[in-house]
Amino acid sequence: MYTINNDCSNEIIIKNSKFICLLKEIYSVSDVEKVLNNAKLEYKDATHYTYAYIIDNNKKFSDDNEPSGTAGSPIMQVLEKNNLNYVLCIVIRYFGGIKLGASGLVRAYSKSISECLKKTNLSKLIKGYNVDISFSYDLSSKIDYLLKDYQIINKTYKDNITYTLNIEKNMLDSLSNINNINIKIIKETLLKK
């Protein structure tokens, strides 16, 4: 499974219709609506705002008033064919006055996302864990050294120090071997490699 390394966009014109594809890395369903609304504000007066997203087991697509199965489904098929996760694809269409027909629309939407995918690199996703680790202050330099390549999501300083972060299994095992450290696995997750 893969995800995109960076957000990107691409524009193609097919029979006077402009197709603008936006690929966004996204991690929550609640953010989909925000990103979609921002696209509608940025690309005012577009005819259609079709999209598809995959966030773990959550998948959804919309034809946005294009004929059923001609926009959202082809976008989703390209995402699935590329084994992508944590990605939202919006294809914005400005109708150019020439009807493309059902098969023409499928080809246009598929081409739009395929061309956009060429503009980004993909990162492999590996199994990991979202964890809280708690430890005494005297272990802070050792823990900070071990976690120097990780993004710590949250730090709390009370009687002990608690870090919240995402780590892969081998780092989880390394931390588990340290005395006087408490590890709480919040959930399994996928991490960029």
C-alpha positions as a Python dict, from the first residue, in 0.01 Angstrom:
ca = {
    (1, 'M'): (0, 0, 0),
    (2, 'Y'): (120, 351, -88),
    (3, 'T'): (38, 717, -40),
    (4, 'I'): (140, 1033, -223),
    (5, 'N'): (449, 1219, -104),
    (6, 'N'): (311, 1562, -180),
    (7, 'D'): (-11, 1728, -288),
    (8, 'C'): (-15, 1805, -657),
    (9, 'S'): (-237, 1921, -940),
    (10, 'N'): (-258, 1883, -1315),
    (11, 'E'): (-472, 2028, -1593),
    (12, 'I'): (-572, 1869, -1920),
    (13, 'I'): (-809, 1983, -2195),
    (14, 'I'): (-1020, 1732, -2385),
    (15, 'K'): (-1255, 1860, -2657),
    (16, 'N'): (-1267, 2210, -2505),
    (17, 'S'): (-1347, 2080, -2153),
    (18, 'K'): (-1089, 2164, -1890),
    (19, 'F'): (-1018, 1893, -1628),
    (20, 'I'): (-821, 2005, -1322),
    (21, 'C'): (-708, 1720, -1100),
    (22, 'L'): (-609, 1782, -737),
    (23, 'L'): (-442, 1506, -537),
    (24, 'K'): (-431, 1563, -162),
    (25, 'E'): (-283, 1358, 118),
    (26, 'I'): (-558, 1327, 379),
    (27, 'Y'): (-601, 1135, 704),
    (28, 'S'): (-957, 1198, 821),
    (29, 'V'): (-1299, 1185, 658),
    (30, 'S'): (-1391, 1513, 831),
    (31, 'D'): (-1116, 1690, 632),
    (32, 'V'): (-1262, 1578, 297),
    (33, 'E'): (-1548, 1828, 314),
    (34, 'K'): (-1309, 2114, 402),
    (35, 'V'): (-1076, 2036, 112),
    (36, 'L'): (-1372, 1996, -125),
    (37, 'N'): (-1523, 2329, -16),
    (38, 'N'): (-1186, 2503, -62),
    (39, 'A'): (-1164, 2362, -416),
    (40, 'K'): (-1514, 2491, -491),
    (41, 'L'): (-1411, 2838, -371),
    (42, 'E'): (-1086, 2837, -566),
    (43, 'Y'): (-1240, 2703, -889),
    (44, 'K'): (-1566, 2896, -896),
    (45, 'D'): (-1806, 2846, -1183),
    (46, 'A'): (-1681, 2495, -1261),
    (47, 'T'): (-1944, 2258, -1395),
    (48, 'H'): (-1853, 1953, -1183),
    (49, 'Y'): (-1646, 1875, -873),
    (50, 'T'): (-1608, 1498, -886),
    (51, 'Y'): (-1399, 1313, -629),
    (52, 'A'): (-1291, 989, -471),
    (53, 'Y'): (-1102, 916, -151),
    (54, 'I'): (-953, 624, 36),
    (55, 'I'): (-875, 654, 406),
    (56, 'D'): (-809, 307, 547),
    (57, 'N'): (-1140, 122, 509),
    (58, 'N'): (-1334, 440, 428),
    (59, 'K'): (-1390, 478, 54),
    (60, 'K'): (-1627, 710, -122),
    (61, 'F'): (-1671, 871, -462),
    (62, 'S'): (-1906, 1120, -625),
    (63, 'D'): (-1999, 1183, -988),
    (64, 'D'): (-2135, 1531, -896),
    (65, 'N'): (-2411, 1522, -1158),
    (66, 'E'): (-2203, 1364, -1433),
    (67, 'P'): (-2379, 1053, -1570),
    (68, 'S'): (-2366, 774, -1312),
    (69, 'G'): (-2041, 579, -1314),
    (70, 'T'): (-1855, 812, -1551),
    (71, 'A'): (-1648, 1021, -1307),
    (72, 'G'): (-1618, 917, -943),
    (73, 'S'): (-1594, 546, -1015),
    (74, 'P'): (-1313, 580, -1273),
    (75, 'I'): (-1123, 804, -1029),
    (76, 'M'): (-1166, 543, -753),
    (77, 'Q'): (-1049, 268, -989),
    (78, 'V'): (-723, 452, -1057),
    (79, 'L'): (-667, 505, -682),
    (80, 'E'): (-731, 136, -614),
    (81, 'K'): (-521, 18, -912),
    (82, 'N'): (-227, 215, -768),
    (83, 'N'): (-291, 66, -421),
    (84, 'L'): (-323, 412, -263),
    (85, 'N'): (-439, 510, 85),
    (86, 'Y'): (-477, 844, 267),
    (87, 'V'): (-553, 1020, -57),
    (88, 'L'): (-831, 1242, -191),
    (89, 'C'): (-861, 1310, -562),
    (90, 'I'): (-1084, 1592, -685),
    (91, 'V'): (-1130, 1641, -1058),
    (92, 'I'): (-1285, 1975, -1144),
    (93, 'R'): (-1445, 2006, -1487),
    (94, 'Y'): (-1525, 2319, -1682),
    (95, 'F'): (-1761, 2204, -1958),
    (96, 'G'): (-1635, 2311, -2299),
    (97, 'G'): (-1955, 2275, -2499),
    (98, 'I'): (-1881, 1938, -2660),
    (99, 'K'): (-2040, 1630, -2505),
    (100, 'L'): (-1793, 1346, -2454),
    (101, 'G'): (-2038, 1059, -2408),
    (102, 'A'): (-2018, 806, -2126),
    (103, 'S'): (-1704, 626, -2248),
    (104, 'G'): (-1538, 959, -2328),
    (105, 'L'): (-1604, 1085, -1977),
    (106, 'V'): (-1462, 766, -1822),
    (107, 'R'): (-1146, 804, -2031),
    (108, 'A'): (-1117, 1177, -1952),
    (109, 'Y'): (-1150, 1134, -1575),
    (110, 'S'): (-916, 833, -1572),
    (111, 'K'): (-658, 1022, -1779),
    (112, 'S'): (-686, 1328, -1555),
    (113, 'I'): (-587, 1141, -1240),
    (114, 'S'): (-330, 921, -1416),
    (115, 'E'): (-150, 1230, -1549),
    (116, 'C'): (-160, 1395, -1207),
    (117, 'L'): (-12, 1086, -1039),
    (118, 'K'): (292, 1125, -1264),
    (119, 'K'): (368, 1454, -1085),
    (120, 'T'): (415, 1302, -740),
    (121, 'N'): (625, 1030, -587),
    (122, 'L'): (465, 754, -387),
    (123, 'S'): (571, 637, -41),
    (124, 'K'): (525, 282, 78),
    (125, 'L'): (302, 248, 383),
    (126, 'I'): (407, 7, 656),
    (127, 'K'): (225, -123, 960),
    (128, 'G'): (283, 90, 1267),
    (129, 'Y'): (135, 204, 1593),
    (130, 'N'): (10, 527, 1743),
    (131, 'V'): (145, 514, 2100),
    (132, 'D'): (185, 704, 2424),
    (133, 'I'): (518, 646, 2594),
    (134, 'S'): (574, 766, 2950),
    (135, 'F'): (915, 778, 3116),
    (136, 'S'): (1104, 952, 3392),
    (137, 'Y'): (1298, 1273, 3330),
    (138, 'D'): (1633, 1096, 3369),
    (139, 'L'): (1557, 889, 3055),
    (140, 'S'): (1471, 1191, 2839),
    (141, 'S'): (1806, 1220, 2657),
    (142, 'K'): (1812, 845, 2579),
    (143, 'I'): (1450, 849, 2454),
    (144, 'D'): (1504, 1169, 2255),
    (145, 'Y'): (1807, 1012, 2086),
    (146, 'L'): (1614, 696, 1995),
    (147, 'L'): (1323, 901, 1858),
    (148, 'K'): (1529, 1166, 1676),
    (149, 'D'): (1391, 1060, 1336),
    (150, 'Y'): (1027, 1057, 1449),
    (151, 'Q'): (772, 1334, 1463),
    (152, 'I'): (638, 1358, 1817),
    (153, 'I'): (272, 1455, 1795),
    (154, 'N'): (237, 1566, 2157),
    (155, 'K'): (463, 1612, 2461),
    (156, 'T'): (333, 1634, 2818),
    (157, 'Y'): (552, 1716, 3118),
    (158, 'K'): (407, 1621, 3458),
    (159, 'D'): (543, 1369, 3711),
    (160, 'N'): (675, 1186, 3405),
    (161, 'I'): (724, 1284, 3042),
    (162, 'T'): (468, 1146, 2795),
    (163, 'Y'): (516, 1150, 2419),
    (164, 'T'): (249, 1063, 2165),
    (165, 'L'): (385, 948, 1830),
    (166, 'N'): (359, 698, 1546),
    (167, 'I'): (625, 427, 1531),
    (168, 'E'): (687, 101, 1351),
    (169, 'K'): (715, -237, 1523),
    (170, 'N'): (1095, -256, 1548),
    (171, 'M'): (1110, 79, 1733),
    (172, 'L'): (822, -33, 1956),
    (173, 'D'): (1027, -343, 2042),
    (174, 'S'): (1338, -133, 2114),
    (175, 'L'): (1146, 96, 2348),
    (176, 'S'): (986, -203, 2521),
    (177, 'N'): (1332, -325, 2621),
    (178, 'I'): (1407, -10, 2822),
    (179, 'N'): (1341, -35, 3195),
    (180, 'N'): (1098, 210, 3356),
    (181, 'I'): (919, 306, 3039),
    (182, 'N'): (544, 266, 3001),
    (183, 'I'): (405, 214, 2649),
    (184, 'K'): (36, 236, 2569),
    (185, 'I'): (-68, 140, 2216),
    (186, 'I'): (-357, 365, 2116),
    (187, 'K'): (-421, 209, 1774),
    (188, 'E'): (-260, 38, 1479),
    (189, 'T'): (-189, 268, 1187),
    (190, 'L'): (-1, 286, 858),
    (191, 'L'): (319, 488, 835),
    (192, 'K'): (512, 634, 540),
    (193, 'K'): (837, 452, 476),
}
